[in-house]
Amino acid sequence: MAVLPSLSATKEFPSDEFVQRLLQERLRQKQGVGLIVGLLDHRGTRFLAAGTSGNRARSAVDEHTLFELGSITKIFTAAALADAVARGTVSLDDPLAKFLTLPPDGIGDLTLQELITHTSGLPRLPSGFTWLLNLLRSPHNPYANYSQHDLQVHLATLRRKKLARGAFLYSNLAAGLLGDILAVRQKTDYASLIAQRVTNPLHMSRTYLHLPPAEQPFLAQPHARSLCPTSVWTMAALSGAGGMLSCMHDMLLFASAALAGTPPLFPSMLQPFASTGREGHNVGLGWMLRTSAAYQVAWHNGGTGGSRSLLALELNTGRAVVLLSNTAHSVDPLLSHLLVGPTLSRDFF
């Protein structure tokens, strides 16, 4: 096995040669089919790619290749929330009972802020017979058949007293519900909401919830950990938790806007709203926040059945890293070689 050199925490990114060796090593270890790294600093942006998209129509991986974002979608949902708050459409303290019909002893007093900061106590995923049936019907695309009706029925069964409200509990259910609430409140659907309020204002012209037929040749075919092709996930009622697709070009625009505080990626989103219970680990609006004496990083990763992603902003230096892969092997370890350094990364995630 080749041994990659370590990169200590610095204010400069590694060389292109270093990054290419890093990517090639991932391919050699069968931890990737196609990967791309995007780097942003005071000198501008650059990207480096390796492997293949797995799509015969367009096998090369470049800044135009479209990848599943997975849970990075939650930052888009958070941006839509921040935008709605800025326009007076909703408030962070609004309770669910303002938007949903729920039983008196149910979850109506949970707030929108609690949904996006993972402190509502809602579980990671729905439960019950309908959810299990959907898993059995579509194990490689588990969210695809979970409808808004299914979601509403499930929410009505939840009881406030059984939730660990206030404690950090990462929840796709909460984020997906928030996306649905924001869309219904503004009389639209989630895809249109994100296009109108987030991606269009940021000039992200190739970021989608539903991939247009004309973009199919640009799709990076997802692959399971075995490197066998698998399905693109469609998230249905829980789209706000992880349904978006994008390319490196657009994601570097997104990272730049977040560092600049360009609406709807308001600077307030990067402030700590809750703690995860671990020192130096906090939650902003959609962002995970990691602080130490050496760095201040806002980040989120994502994963589906066949893709992995990571977006990290180093707030104290104005740098950003974007990692996109069409394989279900985590790209998180690469961050230690690109941004925070191997010593500092041991307790990063």
N, C-alpha and C positions, 0 to 999 in steps of 0.2 A: 504494500500500500504506500502510495506517495504521501509524504508528510508536507503539509502546507505550512509556510512560514507564518508566525504569529504577527499580528499587527497591534501594537499598543494603541491606547486611546490617544489620538492626535486631532489636530484641527484640519488635517488634510486627508482626502480620500487616497486609497491605495492606487497604484498605477493600473493602467488598462491591462498590462501583462499579468499582474497579480490577480485581478478579477477574472480574467479569462482562465487562468490556471485553477482558480477556485471553482468556476463553473464546470470546467472539463473534469475535475475530480469528482464532482457530484454525478456527472454522467457515467464516469468510469465505475463508480460505486453503485450504479443502478438506482440512484435516488432522484432521477430526473429523466424526462424525455425532451422537454424544451424549457429553457429558463431565460429570463431577461432581468437585468439589474439596471435600475435608473438611479442616477446620482445627481443631486442638485446642490450647488454651493455658490459662493460669490462670483465664480467664474462662469456660471451658467449651468446647463444640463448636459448630460451625456448618458448613453446607455450601451450596455454590452450584452450580447445574447449568445446562446449556444444551444445545440440540439435542434430538434425539429418540432413543428407544430402538430405533427401527426395527422395533418389534413392534406390529402393528396392535391387538393386544388391550389394550395399555397403552402409549401412545406417549410419555407424559411421563417425563422422567428425574428421579428424586428419590432420597431416602435408602433407599428400599426396592427400587430397581431392581437386578437381579442381573447382575454382570459376571464374566467370566473373570478370574482372578487371575494366571494364568501362573506364573512362577517365584517369586512371593511365597509360593506353596505351600511352598517350601523352608523357610520360617520355621516353618510348621506342622509339617513333618517334624522340624525341629530341636527344636521344643518337645516333641514326642512322645519324642524321644531324651533330652532333659534330664529329662523326667518319668520315663522308664524308668530312667535313671541314679539319680535321687533315690530311687526305690523299690527299687533293688538288682536290677532285672531284667536290666540290662546294664551294662557299663562302657565308657567312652570308648575304652579301650585294648583292648577285645575284638577279636581278629582275625576275619576273615571265615571262617576255617577252623572256628571254633566254631559257625557257623550253616549253612555250605554244604559240600558235598562237592566239593573242587577238587583238581587234580593237584598233586603235590609241588613242581613248579617253576612253579606257577601263582600266583594272587594271594591265597592264603590268609592271608598275614601282614599284609595291609593291615588297617587298623583302622577302627572306626566313626567315630572323630574325623577321620581322613583323608578319609572319604567326605563328611562334612558341611562340611569346610573346604576342599574342592576341592584337596587336596594328595596324593591317592592316586595320581595319575598316570593314572587312568582317562580315556579320551577323552570329549569332549563328548557324543557320541552312540554308540550301538552301530554295528557295521559288519558286513559279510558279506552273503551272498546273501539271507538271510531278511529282514534289515532293508531292503535295497534292494527286495525284492519287495513288502514292506508299503508302501513309499513309492509304488511304481508302482500298487498296488491302491487306495490312498487318499491321493493327493497333498495333498488339502485337510484331511486329518485323519491326519497321518503316524504317530502313536503308536497309533492305535486297534486295530490287529490284532497288536501286538507282545505276545505272551503271556508268562506266567511261564516256560513251557517254553522259549520262544525265548530268554529272558534267561539261563536256566541253561545252555543249550547254548552261548551266546556266551561267558559267563564262563569256561567250561571251556577255551576256546581261547586265553585271554589268558595271557601269560607275564610274570612279575615283571621279568625283565631288560630287557624292551622298554618298560617304563613309566618316565616321568620322575618317579618318586616323590619327594615333598618339595617340588617346585616347584608354584606355583599354576597350576592348569589347570581352568577352570570346566567342570563336568561334570554334565549332566543324567542321564547314566548312573549316576554315583555316588549322586546324591541319590535317584533312583528306586529304586536297589538298596537304599539304606538304609531307605526307607519300607517296602519289601517285607520286609526282614529284621525290622524292628520289629514288623510286623503278624504275621508267622508266629511269631515268638518268643512273642508274647502270645496265640497261638491265635485270631486274628481276621483280618479283612481291613483294608486301609488306611482305607477310608471309616469303618468302625466304630471303628477305633483313634483317628482324629482326632476323631470325635464324642465318644467316651467320655473321652478324656484331654485334649483341648484345647478344642474349641468349647463343649461342654456346661458345663464348669466356668467358662468365661468368659461364659456366657449369650449366646452367639452362635447364636441359634436359626434363622438363615437363611443359614448357610454350609454348602455341600454339595460333595461330590465328584460325586454323581449327582443331577441336578436332579429333584425329584418332579414328577409331572404337574401338580399343583395350583399349582406355582410357574412353570410355563411362561409365563403372561401377564406375569410380572415380568422375564423374561429380556431383557437388552439384546442384540439381534441383532448378532453380530460382522460386521465389514465389512473387506474387504481394503483395501490402500492405494489402490486405484482407487475405493473407496467402494461397491463391489459387495458384496452380502451373501455371507457364506461360512460355513463350518461351525464349530460349537463343537467344540473339541478334546476327545477322550476319550483318556486317557493309558494305560489298561490296566496293564501290568506296571510302568510307570514313573510311576504316578500321583503318587508322592511328589516328583516333580520339578516338576510344574506343572498338576495337574488340578483345583484347587479353584475354586469360584465363591462370590461373596459380594456383599453390599450395603454401601453406605457406613455405614449404622447399625452393622452388625456390625464393620466394619473400624475405625471410631473406637473401639469397645469394645476391640478388639485392640490398637490403638495406646496407649490409656490403660493397659491392663494391662501392656504391655511397658515403658512409662515407670515404672510403679509397681513393677515386678518381681513382679507377681502370678503365682503358679504356675499353669500350667507355664512361663510366660515368665520364668524365673528371671533375676535380675541377671547371673549368671555368663555367660549367653548373649551379653551385650554386651561381654565382655572379649575382647581380641585373642588368638586361638589360633594364628594364622599370618599371614604377610605375603604380599601379592600381588607383592612385588618392587618396588613403587613407594613412595616416601617418603610417609607419612601415609595409606597405603591398607592396611588390614588386614582380617582375616576373623575374625568371632566364630562362634558356633554358629548358622549359618543367616543371620546378618546380615553385610552388608558394612559396614565401619567406615571413616569418613573423618574424619581429625583435622587441624586446623591451629591456628595461634595464635588464630584467630577463632571456630572452631566445632568441636563434636564431634557427628558425625552418624552414626547407624546407619540403614542403608537397604537396600532391595531393590526392584528393579523386576521387571516381568513382561511377557511378550509371547506371544501365540499367533498363529494365522493371521489373526485379525480383532479382537484386543483388545490394549490396553496398560494397564499399571498401575504405580504407584509408591507406596511407603510409606517415609517418612523421619521419624526421630525426632531432634530436636535435643537431645542429652543435657544440654548445659550450660544450657539454658533451660527444658526440660520442655515443649517444643512439638512438635507432630507435624503432618505433611501427608500426606493420602491423595489420590491421583489415580486415577480410573478412567475408561476410554474404551472405546467399542465400535468402534474403528477401529485398524488396524495401523500407525498413525503414532505414533512415540514421544512420550510425555508428559514425558520427562526434562527438556527445555528449560524447562518451566513452573516447575520447582523454583527456578530462579534468580530468578524474580519473586516467589516466595512465601516462601522461607526463607533461602537462603544469599547472595543477592545476585549480580548478573551478573558482577562482577569476581572474586569468590571461586569462582564455579562453573566457570570455564574449564577447570580441571583436576580437577573434582569426581569425575566418573565414570571 
